[in-house]
Amino acid sequence: MLEACDRAGGRIRTSNHWPELLLDLGAMWINGVKGTPLTSLADSIQAKRVATRYDNAIVYDVNGNPLDEQAAENLENIREQLFDRLKQAQDKDPEVLNG
């Protein structure tokens, strides 16, 4: 897991400004728009939805420098292998990703 700051949760933070209403701030990506209640919720408030494009992504190293094309391609290959192995593990045991 990669995090953008020194705590788990990345950009998402829960505001307790109103004690009776906890509010998650910073989340902005709906992963998979079919069958998720977040899509209906976003549509109900007329939130703008834009499809994610991965073909023009820029990947940065730990120092904030963009990776060169070969390094980014190597990283993508590792990511694909990881996802393939996770899928295989989930196929063997559907509960494996439920913690």
FIGURO-662200 format. One line per field, with one value per atom (N, C-alpha, C): residue number from 1; residue in three letters; atom name; x, y, z. Coordinates in nm, 4 decimals. Layout:
BEGIN
vopa	c(NUM_...) .
vokol	c(ALA_...) .
gumar	c(CA_...) .
xx	c(X_...) .
yy	c(Y_...) .
zz	c(Z_...) .
END
This chain:
BEGIN
vopa	c(1_1_1_2_2_2_3_3_3_4_4_4_5_5_5_6_6_6_7_7_7_8_8_8_9_9_9_10_10_10_11_11_11_12_12_12_13_13_13_14_14_14_15_15_15_16_16_16_17_17_17_18_18_18_19_19_19_20_20_20_21_21_21_22_22_22_23_23_23_24_24_24_25_25_25_26_26_26_27_27_27_28_28_28_29_29_29_30_30_30_31_31_31_32_32_32_33_33_33_34_34_34_35_35_35_36_36_36_37_37_37_38_38_38_39_39_39_40_40_40_41_41_41_42_42_42_43_43_43_44_44_44_45_45_45_46_46_46_47_47_47_48_48_48_49_49_49_50_50_50_51_51_51_52_52_52_53_53_53_54_54_54_55_55_55_56_56_56_57_57_57_58_58_58_59_59_59_60_60_60_61_61_61_62_62_62_63_63_63_64_64_64_65_65_65_66_66_66_67_67_67_68_68_68_69_69_69_70_70_70_71_71_71_72_72_72_73_73_73_74_74_74_75_75_75_76_76_76_77_77_77_78_78_78_79_79_79_80_80_80_81_81_81_82_82_82_83_83_83_84_84_84_85_85_85_86_86_86_87_87_87_88_88_88_89_89_89_90_90_90_91_91_91_92_92_92_93_93_93_94_94_94_95_95_95_96_96_96_97_97_97_98_98_98_99_99_99) .
vokol	c(MET_MET_MET_LEU_LEU_LEU_GLU_GLU_GLU_ALA_ALA_ALA_CYS_CYS_CYS_ASP_ASP_ASP_ARG_ARG_ARG_ALA_ALA_ALA_GLY_GLY_GLY_GLY_GLY_GLY_ARG_ARG_ARG_ILE_ILE_ILE_ARG_ARG_ARG_THR_THR_THR_SER_SER_SER_ASN_ASN_ASN_HIS_HIS_HIS_TRP_TRP_TRP_PRO_PRO_PRO_GLU_GLU_GLU_LEU_LEU_LEU_LEU_LEU_LEU_LEU_LEU_LEU_ASP_ASP_ASP_LEU_LEU_LEU_GLY_GLY_GLY_ALA_ALA_ALA_MET_MET_MET_TRP_TRP_TRP_ILE_ILE_ILE_ASN_ASN_ASN_GLY_GLY_GLY_VAL_VAL_VAL_LYS_LYS_LYS_GLY_GLY_GLY_THR_THR_THR_PRO_PRO_PRO_LEU_LEU_LEU_THR_THR_THR_SER_SER_SER_LEU_LEU_LEU_ALA_ALA_ALA_ASP_ASP_ASP_SER_SER_SER_ILE_ILE_ILE_GLN_GLN_GLN_ALA_ALA_ALA_LYS_LYS_LYS_ARG_ARG_ARG_VAL_VAL_VAL_ALA_ALA_ALA_THR_THR_THR_ARG_ARG_ARG_TYR_TYR_TYR_ASP_ASP_ASP_ASN_ASN_ASN_ALA_ALA_ALA_ILE_ILE_ILE_VAL_VAL_VAL_TYR_TYR_TYR_ASP_ASP_ASP_VAL_VAL_VAL_ASN_ASN_ASN_GLY_GLY_GLY_ASN_ASN_ASN_PRO_PRO_PRO_LEU_LEU_LEU_ASP_ASP_ASP_GLU_GLU_GLU_GLN_GLN_GLN_ALA_ALA_ALA_ALA_ALA_ALA_GLU_GLU_GLU_ASN_ASN_ASN_LEU_LEU_LEU_GLU_GLU_GLU_ASN_ASN_ASN_ILE_ILE_ILE_ARG_ARG_ARG_GLU_GLU_GLU_GLN_GLN_GLN_LEU_LEU_LEU_PHE_PHE_PHE_ASP_ASP_ASP_ARG_ARG_ARG_LEU_LEU_LEU_LYS_LYS_LYS_GLN_GLN_GLN_ALA_ALA_ALA_GLN_GLN_GLN_ASP_ASP_ASP_LYS_LYS_LYS_ASP_ASP_ASP_PRO_PRO_PRO_GLU_GLU_GLU_VAL_VAL_VAL_LEU_LEU_LEU_ASN_ASN_ASN_GLY_GLY_GLY) .
gumar	c(N_CA_C_N_CA_C_N_CA_C_N_CA_C_N_CA_C_N_CA_C_N_CA_C_N_CA_C_N_CA_C_N_CA_C_N_CA_C_N_CA_C_N_CA_C_N_CA_C_N_CA_C_N_CA_C_N_CA_C_N_CA_C_N_CA_C_N_CA_C_N_CA_C_N_CA_C_N_CA_C_N_CA_C_N_CA_C_N_CA_C_N_CA_C_N_CA_C_N_CA_C_N_CA_C_N_CA_C_N_CA_C_N_CA_C_N_CA_C_N_CA_C_N_CA_C_N_CA_C_N_CA_C_N_CA_C_N_CA_C_N_CA_C_N_CA_C_N_CA_C_N_CA_C_N_CA_C_N_CA_C_N_CA_C_N_CA_C_N_CA_C_N_CA_C_N_CA_C_N_CA_C_N_CA_C_N_CA_C_N_CA_C_N_CA_C_N_CA_C_N_CA_C_N_CA_C_N_CA_C_N_CA_C_N_CA_C_N_CA_C_N_CA_C_N_CA_C_N_CA_C_N_CA_C_N_CA_C_N_CA_C_N_CA_C_N_CA_C_N_CA_C_N_CA_C_N_CA_C_N_CA_C_N_CA_C_N_CA_C_N_CA_C_N_CA_C_N_CA_C_N_CA_C_N_CA_C_N_CA_C_N_CA_C_N_CA_C_N_CA_C_N_CA_C_N_CA_C_N_CA_C_N_CA_C_N_CA_C_N_CA_C_N_CA_C_N_CA_C_N_CA_C_N_CA_C_N_CA_C_N_CA_C_N_CA_C) .
xx	c(0.0848_0.0000_0.0899_0.0589_0.1325_0.0449_0.1017_0.0279_0.0954_0.0146_0.0655_0.1154_0.0851_0.1314_0.1651_0.1940_0.2453_0.1367_0.0178_-0.0885_-0.1681_-0.2284_-0.3118_-0.4349_-0.4749_-0.5959_-0.5740_-0.4487_-0.4218_-0.4898_-0.5629_-0.6271_-0.7565_-0.8102_-0.9390_-0.9187_-0.9944_-0.9922_-1.1361_-1.1595_-1.2924_-1.2975_-1.3902_-1.4103_-1.5101_-1.4759_-1.5701_-1.6112_-1.6129_-1.6525_-1.7923_-1.8812_-2.0139_-2.0205_-2.0207_-2.0152_-2.1241_-2.2402_-2.3490_-2.3400_-2.2423_-2.2293_-2.0819_-2.0327_-1.8960_-1.8977_-1.8016_-1.8000_-1.6628_-1.6583_-1.5322_-1.5035_-1.3859_-1.3446_-1.2327_-1.2287_-1.1163_-1.1382_-1.2341_-1.2581_-1.3211_-1.2714_-1.3277_-1.3292_-1.2980_-1.2898_-1.3868_-1.4787_-1.5695_-1.5077_-1.4701_-1.4051_-1.5121_-1.5324_-1.6368_-1.7714_-1.8282_-1.9511_-2.0770_-2.0663_-2.1844_-2.2066_-2.3264_-2.3623_-2.3161_-2.2515_-2.2096_-2.3086_-2.3494_-2.4435_-2.3843_-2.2515_-2.1910_-2.2224_-2.2373_-2.2722_-2.4099_-2.5064_-2.6416_-2.6403_-2.5624_-2.5530_-2.4926_-2.3841_-2.3209_-2.4177_-2.4915_-2.5883_-2.7010_-2.7424_-2.8540_-2.8209_-2.6928_-2.6537_-2.5901_-2.6059_-2.5564_-2.4056_-2.3331_-2.1870_-2.1330_-2.0337_-1.9727_-1.8895_-1.9105_-1.8312_-1.7514_-1.6243_-1.5347_-1.4629_-1.4570_-1.3881_-1.2385_-1.1786_-1.0348_-0.9613_-0.8606_-0.7750_-0.6380_-0.5947_-0.4649_-0.3544_-0.3919_-0.2910_-0.2079_-0.2518_-0.1750_-0.1286_-0.1194_-0.0786_0.0707_0.1051_0.2452_0.2744_0.3780_0.4150_0.5403_0.5403_0.6509_0.7260_0.8549_0.9337_0.9195_0.9884_0.9760_1.0244_1.1030_1.1521_1.0664_0.9570_0.8679_0.9072_1.0021_1.0448_0.9683_0.9269_0.8566_0.9475_0.8906_0.9664_0.9826_1.0963_1.1117_1.0203_1.0017_0.9052_0.9338_1.0608_1.0955_1.0659_1.0996_1.0734_0.9229_0.8469_0.7013_0.6430_0.6962_0.6499_0.6827_0.8023_0.8400_0.7461_0.7151_0.6246_0.4854_0.4393_0.3089_0.3074_0.4160_0.4246_0.4158_0.4821_0.4760_0.3336_0.2680_0.1294_0.0377_0.0551_-0.0273_-0.0045_0.1210_0.1512_0.0858_0.0926_0.0315_-0.1195_-0.1844_-0.3288_-0.3658_-0.2848_-0.3100_-0.3021_-0.2020_-0.1870_-0.3005_-0.3430_-0.4566_-0.5827_-0.6028_-0.7192_-0.7138_-0.5960_-0.5815_-0.6118_-0.5612_-0.5863_-0.7347_-0.7988_-0.9417_-1.0239_-0.9811_-1.0515_-1.0451_-0.9316_-0.9162_-0.9971_-1.0000_-1.0701_-1.1312_-1.2617_-1.3253_-1.3136_-1.2843_-1.2725_-1.1338_-1.0387_-0.8994_-0.8818_-0.9622_-0.9478_-1.0350_-1.1074_-1.1927_-1.1210_-0.9918_-0.9133_-0.9292) .
yy	c(-0.1162_0.0000_0.1232_0.2161_0.3421_0.4514_0.5333_0.6434_0.7756_0.8795_1.0122_1.0881_1.0395_1.1076_1.0022_1.0457_0.9541_0.8822_0.8730_0.7989_0.7223_0.6130_0.5356_0.6174_0.6084_0.6787_0.7751_0.8043_0.8940_1.0283_1.0698_1.2011_1.2017_1.0829_1.0780_1.1051_1.1999_1.2329_1.2429_1.1973_1.2090_1.3350_1.4231_1.5460_1.5181_1.5597_1.5504_1.6903_1.7821_1.9203_1.9254_1.8398_1.8267_1.6916_1.6877_1.5601_1.4607_1.5112_1.4212_1.3762_1.4296_1.3945_1.3827_1.2599_1.2387_1.2448_1.3158_1.3377_1.3042_1.2113_1.1770_1.2790_1.3396_1.4411_1.3863_1.4266_1.3944_1.2798_1.1923_1.0803_1.1331_1.0855_1.1374_1.0351_0.9105_0.8108_0.6979_0.6742_0.5606_0.4485_0.3416_0.2291_0.1329_0.1316_0.0476_0.1143_0.1619_0.2403_0.1551_0.0313_-0.0548_-0.1292_-0.1149_-0.1901_-0.1294_-0.0143_0.0484_0.1580_0.1633_0.2674_0.4078_0.4183_0.5511_0.6177_0.5386_0.5954_0.6602_0.5897_0.6455_0.7701_0.7657_0.8816_1.0009_0.9780_1.0862_1.1436_1.0565_1.1026_1.1818_1.1414_1.2093_1.3535_1.3830_1.5216_1.5886_1.5242_1.5749_1.6023_1.5143_1.5259_1.4874_1.5596_1.5291_1.4022_1.3072_1.1847_1.1809_1.1450_1.1366_1.0026_0.9331_0.8039_0.8233_0.7315_0.7359_0.6834_0.7569_0.7126_0.6805_0.5573_0.5153_0.5308_0.5493_0.5543_0.6819_0.7828_0.9073_0.9408_0.8388_0.8607_0.8923_0.9765_1.0059_0.9462_0.8644_0.7988_0.8661_0.8949_0.9663_0.8757_0.9031_0.8285_0.8930_0.8382_0.8874_1.0308_1.0797_1.2176_1.3150_1.2661_1.3523_1.3722_1.2923_1.3030_1.2022_1.2424_1.1477_1.0310_0.9104_0.7936_0.8007_0.7510_0.7440_0.6335_0.6301_0.5390_0.3927_0.3523_0.2126_0.1759_0.2634_0.2361_0.2287_0.3179_0.3159_0.1871_0.1423_0.0174_-0.1018_-0.1031_-0.2105_-0.2137_-0.0967_-0.0871_-0.1374_-0.1026_-0.1497_-0.3017_-0.3602_-0.5064_-0.5721_-0.5130_-0.5653_-0.5551_-0.4422_-0.4229_-0.5283_-0.5527_-0.6530_-0.7921_-0.8259_-0.9560_-0.9678_-0.8610_-0.8604_-0.8800_-0.8065_-0.8198_-0.9598_-1.0167_-1.1531_-1.2522_-1.2366_-1.3277_-1.3099_-1.1853_-1.1618_-1.2267_-1.2150_-1.2766_-1.4282_-1.4874_-1.6323_-1.6748_-1.5981_-1.6297_-1.6171_-1.5151_-1.4968_-1.6071_-1.6523_-1.7623_-1.8896_-1.9122_-2.0306_-2.0163_-1.8946_-1.8685_-1.7288_-1.7188_-1.5880_-1.4967_-1.5517_-1.4705_-1.4103_-1.4429_-1.4029_-1.2511_-1.1767_-1.0311_-0.9623_-1.0387_-0.9797_-0.9612_-0.9900_-0.9675_-1.0760) .
zz	c(0.0000_0.0000_0.0000_-0.0862_-0.0917_-0.0335_0.0495_0.1103_0.0780_0.0685_0.0348_0.1576_0.2749_0.3966_0.5016_0.6214_0.7235_0.8033_0.7489_0.8154_0.7110_0.7522_0.6601_0.6240_0.5004_0.4580_0.3440_0.3107_0.1980_0.2137_0.1101_0.1127_0.1916_0.2189_0.2875_0.4359_0.4854_0.6282_0.6769_0.7971_0.8547_0.9395_0.9041_0.9802_1.0920_1.2121_1.3237_1.3682_1.2705_1.2975_1.3597_1.3101_1.3664_1.4354_1.5687_1.6414_1.6005_1.5619_1.5237_1.3774_1.3028_1.1618_1.1254_1.1194_1.0728_0.9209_0.8636_0.7199_0.6643_0.5680_0.5025_0.3934_0.3991_0.3031_0.2163_0.0916_0.0054_-0.0907_-0.0634_-0.1549_-0.2826_-0.3968_-0.5211_-0.6335_-0.6065_-0.7127_-0.6834_-0.7769_-0.7661_-0.8476_-0.7813_-0.8482_-0.8982_-1.0288_-1.0866_-1.0724_-1.1811_-1.1718_-1.1792_-1.2221_-1.2329_-1.1022_-1.0485_-0.9299_-0.7986_-0.8016_-0.6766_-0.6379_-0.5118_-0.4701_-0.4799_-0.4833_-0.4937_-0.6266_-0.7326_-0.8621_-0.8552_-0.7979_-0.7839_-0.6971_-0.5893_-0.5008_-0.5741_-0.6473_-0.7234_-0.8257_-0.8934_-0.9929_-0.9276_-0.8075_-0.7410_-0.7038_-0.6857_-0.6562_-0.7778_-0.8925_-1.0204_-1.0182_-0.9493_-0.9466_-1.0837_-1.1287_-1.2578_-1.2439_-1.3355_-1.3376_-1.4671_-1.4566_-1.5717_-1.5647_-1.6766_-1.6807_-1.6588_-1.5848_-1.5604_-1.6826_-1.7243_-1.8353_-1.7782_-1.7997_-1.7491_-1.8524_-1.9784_-2.0837_-2.0823_-2.0094_-2.0043_-1.8623_-1.7767_-1.6378_-1.6292_-1.5342_-1.5048_-1.3676_-1.3587_-1.2335_-1.1798_-1.0492_-0.9866_-0.8899_-0.8724_-0.7749_-0.6376_-0.5377_-0.4002_-0.3834_-0.4779_-0.4706_-0.5502_-0.6072_-0.6827_-0.8275_-0.8758_-1.0153_-1.1006_-1.2206_-1.3074_-1.3458_-1.3448_-1.3895_-1.5408_-1.5884_-1.7337_-1.7858_-1.9163_-1.9777_-1.9448_-1.9466_-1.9185_-1.7730_-1.6803_-1.5386_-1.5128_-1.5745_-1.5582_-1.6160_-1.7285_-1.7894_-1.6998_-1.6412_-1.5482_-1.4281_-1.3752_-1.2614_-1.2991_-1.4179_-1.4646_-1.4777_-1.5255_-1.5358_-1.3985_-1.3004_-1.1631_-1.1101_-1.1355_-1.0906_-1.1530_-1.2823_-1.3501_-1.2913_-1.2619_-1.2011_-1.0638_-0.9860_-0.8535_-0.8639_-0.9533_-0.9695_-1.0175_-1.1083_-1.1550_-1.0393_-0.9541_-0.8396_-0.7388_-0.7183_-0.6295_-0.6851_-0.8154_-0.8799_-0.8647_-0.8853_-0.8695_-0.7260_-0.6302_-0.4892_-0.4575_-0.5123_-0.4868_-0.5534_-0.6709_-0.7374_-0.6535_-0.5868_-0.5009_-0.3729_-0.3180_-0.1922_-0.1991_-0.2282_-0.2438_-0.1220_-0.0057_0.1154_0.1336_0.0465_0.0669_0.0724_-0.0006_-0.0015_0.1022_0.1817_0.2844_0.4171_0.4192_0.5398_0.6372) .
END
